[in-house]
Amino acid sequence: MATALNNLSSYDPTAVPEGKGKRVGIVVSDWNSSVTHSLLDGATEILLKFGVSDEDIIIEHVPGSFELTYGAKVMIEKARVDSVIILGCVIQGETPHFTFVCDGVTEGITQLNLNYDVPVIFGLLTTLTLQQAQDRAGGKHGNKGDEAAITALKMMDLQSRYK
C-alpha cells in the first residue's frame, strides 16, 4: 500500500513553489464531512503557508463526491482560478455505488484536466472503511488535503513556466 510507505503530509518545503498571487478554488464534498472538512483544513493550511492569500482561496461545498466534477467546472469557468482542488471521500459499502462514484469522479476530473487550461487536483479518498479515511485525513497516514494543496502549487508553477 503506497500510503503505508509515504505519509501524505510529508514533503520537502524547499521543493514547494510559492503561491503568492495565485487564486485557488477548493470544491469539497459535505458527504462524510468529518473526513472531508479535515481534508479542507489541511489544504487551506498548506496554501496559506506557501503564500496564497486567504481571499484568494475560494471554497465551495457540494453535497457529495459525484458533484465534485461539476463544482470544479463551475470554479474554472466562473471564478477565474489558477487551480482547483477537489476534496471528497467515498467509503465502499455493500453495493456497486462506490465503483460508479469513484469511476465517475476520476473520469470527470481527467476530462477537466484535458479540456481546460487549469490544473484540477484529485483529492478524493476512496477507502474500504471509515477508519482508513480518518487515517488519511489527518490521522496516522497524514492528510490527503496537504498533499492535494502541494500538488496544486506544483502544477500552477509548471503551468506558469510555459505561459
C-alpha positions as CSV (number, residue, x, y, z in Angstrom):
1,M,0.0,0.0,0.0
2,A,1.5,3.3,-1.1
3,T,0.2,5.3,1.8
4,A,1.8,3.0,4.3
5,L,5.2,3.7,2.7
6,N,4.7,7.5,2.4
7,N,3.0,9.9,4.8
8,L,0.6,12.1,2.9
9,S,1.7,15.2,4.8
10,S,5.5,14.6,4.3
11,Y,7.2,17.0,1.9
12,D,10.3,18.9,1.3
13,P,9.3,22.6,1.9
14,T,12.2,23.7,-0.3
15,A,10.6,21.9,-3.3
16,V,7.2,23.5,-2.9
17,P,6.7,26.7,-5.1
18,E,5.3,29.8,-3.6
19,G,1.6,30.5,-4.3
20,K,1.7,34.3,-3.9
21,G,-0.7,35.9,-6.4
22,K,-2.4,32.6,-7.2
23,R,-6.1,32.0,-6.9
24,V,-7.1,28.5,-5.9
25,G,-10.6,27.0,-5.8
26,I,-11.4,24.2,-3.5
27,V,-14.6,22.1,-4.0
28,V,-15.3,20.0,-1.0
29,S,-18.0,17.3,-0.6
30,D,-20.1,17.6,2.5
31,W,-20.8,13.8,2.5
32,N,-18.6,12.2,5.1
33,S,-17.9,15.8,6.4
34,S,-15.9,14.7,9.4
35,V,-13.4,13.5,6.9
36,T,-13.7,16.0,4.1
37,H,-13.6,19.0,6.3
38,S,-10.3,17.7,7.8
39,L,-9.0,17.5,4.2
40,L,-10.2,21.0,3.7
41,D,-8.3,22.2,6.8
42,G,-5.1,20.6,5.6
43,A,-5.4,22.0,2.1
44,T,-6.1,25.6,3.3
45,E,-3.3,25.5,5.9
46,I,-0.7,24.5,3.2
47,L,-1.9,27.1,0.7
48,L,-1.7,29.8,3.3
49,K,1.7,28.6,4.5
50,F,3.1,28.9,0.9
51,G,1.8,32.4,0.3
52,V,-1.7,32.0,-1.2
53,S,-3.7,34.8,0.5
54,D,-6.9,34.0,2.4
55,E,-9.0,36.0,-0.1
56,D,-7.5,34.0,-3.0
57,I,-8.8,30.7,-1.6
58,I,-12.3,30.2,-2.9
59,I,-14.2,27.3,-1.2
60,E,-17.4,25.8,-2.4
61,H,-19.3,23.0,-0.8
62,V,-21.2,20.3,-2.8
63,P,-23.5,17.6,-1.5
64,G,-21.5,14.6,-2.4
65,S,-18.4,13.4,-4.2
66,F,-20.2,12.9,-7.6
67,E,-20.9,16.6,-7.6
68,L,-17.2,17.5,-7.3
69,T,-16.7,17.4,-11.1
70,Y,-19.4,19.9,-11.8
71,G,-18.3,22.1,-8.9
72,A,-14.8,22.1,-10.4
73,K,-16.1,23.0,-13.8
74,V,-18.1,26.0,-12.3
75,M,-15.0,27.2,-10.5
76,I,-12.9,27.1,-13.7
77,E,-15.5,28.8,-15.8
78,K,-16.8,31.4,-13.3
79,A,-14.2,32.0,-10.5
80,R,-11.1,32.8,-12.6
81,V,-8.9,30.4,-10.6
82,D,-5.4,29.2,-11.3
83,S,-6.1,25.7,-10.0
84,V,-9.0,23.7,-8.5
85,I,-8.6,21.1,-5.7
86,I,-11.4,18.6,-5.3
87,L,-11.8,17.0,-1.9
88,G,-14.1,14.1,-1.1
89,C,-14.4,10.7,0.5
90,V,-16.1,7.6,-0.8
91,I,-16.2,4.6,1.5
92,Q,-17.0,1.3,0.0
93,G,-20.4,-0.2,1.0
94,E,-22.3,-3.3,0.1
95,T,-23.4,-2.1,-3.4
96,P,-21.6,-1.1,-6.6
97,H,-22.4,2.6,-5.9
98,F,-18.8,3.1,-4.7
99,T,-17.4,2.0,-8.0
100,F,-19.7,4.2,-10.0
101,V,-19.0,7.3,-8.0
102,C,-15.2,6.7,-8.0
103,D,-15.1,6.0,-11.7
104,G,-17.3,9.0,-12.5
105,V,-15.2,11.4,-10.5
106,T,-12.0,10.1,-11.8
107,E,-13.1,10.3,-15.4
108,G,-14.7,13.7,-14.8
109,I,-11.5,15.2,-13.3
110,T,-9.4,13.7,-16.1
111,Q,-11.7,15.3,-18.7
112,L,-11.5,18.7,-17.0
113,N,-7.7,18.5,-16.9
114,L,-7.7,17.7,-20.7
115,N,-10.3,20.3,-21.7
116,Y,-9.3,23.3,-19.6
117,D,-6.0,25.1,-19.1
118,V,-6.4,24.9,-15.3
119,P,-5.0,22.1,-13.2
120,V,-7.7,20.2,-11.4
121,I,-6.2,18.2,-8.4
122,F,-7.7,14.9,-7.4
123,G,-8.2,14.8,-3.6
124,L,-10.7,12.1,-3.4
125,L,-10.3,9.4,-0.8
126,T,-11.5,6.0,-1.9
127,T,-11.4,3.7,1.1
128,L,-12.8,0.5,2.4
129,T,-13.6,1.8,5.9
130,L,-14.2,5.0,7.8
131,Q,-11.0,4.3,9.8
132,Q,-8.9,4.2,6.6
133,A,-10.4,7.6,5.6
134,Q,-9.7,9.1,9.0
135,D,-6.1,7.8,8.8
136,R,-5.7,9.7,5.6
137,A,-7.5,12.9,6.8
138,G,-5.1,13.9,9.5
139,G,-4.5,10.5,11.1
140,K,-1.6,8.2,11.1
141,H,-1.1,8.4,7.3
142,G,-1.1,12.2,7.2
143,N,-3.6,14.4,5.4
144,K,-4.5,14.0,1.7
145,G,-5.6,17.7,1.8
146,D,-2.0,18.6,2.4
147,E,-0.8,16.5,-0.5
148,A,-3.5,18.0,-2.8
149,A,-2.5,21.6,-2.0
150,I,1.2,20.9,-2.6
151,T,0.2,19.3,-5.9
152,A,-1.8,22.4,-6.8
153,L,1.1,24.6,-6.1
154,K,3.5,22.5,-8.2
155,M,1.1,22.3,-11.1
156,M,0.4,26.0,-11.1
157,D,4.2,26.5,-11.1
158,L,4.6,24.1,-14.0
159,Q,1.9,25.9,-15.9
160,S,3.4,29.4,-15.3
161,R,6.8,28.3,-16.7
162,Y,5.2,27.8,-20.1
163,K,3.0,30.8,-20.4
